[in-house]
Amino acid sequence: MKTFTLFLLIIATALFTSCEGDQGPQGIPGEDGYDILGTTFEIEGTFSASNDYLLYYEFPSSFTVYDGDVVMIYILWEVTEGLDVWRALPQSVFFNEGVLHYNFDYTLGDLQIFIDGTIEPALLSSDYLQDQIFRIAVIPSELAQNKSVDISDYNSVMKAMKTSDTAIQKIQIDTTTGLN
């Protein structure tokens, strides 16, 4: 009986004794390891000869794009059954007369959305030039490197950044100058 009691005492001591060491580094907070916020802007503008078929957007001074962040731009391509269909730029449209490309470039302070290609812009109907809507997503580098987020898919990006359509700042671009 003494042996059995001694055995239980040893087991109980082993179970209730804990080891302690240095605490590891703090993990990334949030659901699925991410609570990183990006920013999304919506701009609307018209491409014309007077603005050289270019829309210019300067990031607000209250917002910083960091080196390493990813800037993605999506064009509202169509509305199907009441749902917006967004496509990542660059985007091409093929005509008998040539090819139209919606494209962009950016710096840490601004961006330009422009059309180019082999087609003469004057031949394009207003459907391709007037009142074009774009969503600009500034994706933090930590999120852009997450392999589970497809940055070419607008809905995937919005879900990962936990952004709703109602939270997106909407900016009208001047149709004559192409400036915000």
Secondary structure, DSSP 8 states (H G I E B T S, - for coil): -HHHHHHHHHHHHHHH-------------SGGG-----EEEEEEE---GGGTTEEEEE--TT----TT-EEEEEEEEEEETTEEEEEESSEEEEETTEEEEEEEEE-SSEEEEEEEESS-GGGS-GGGTTTEEEEEEEE-HHHHT-TT--TT-HHHHHHHTT--GGGSEEEE--TTT---
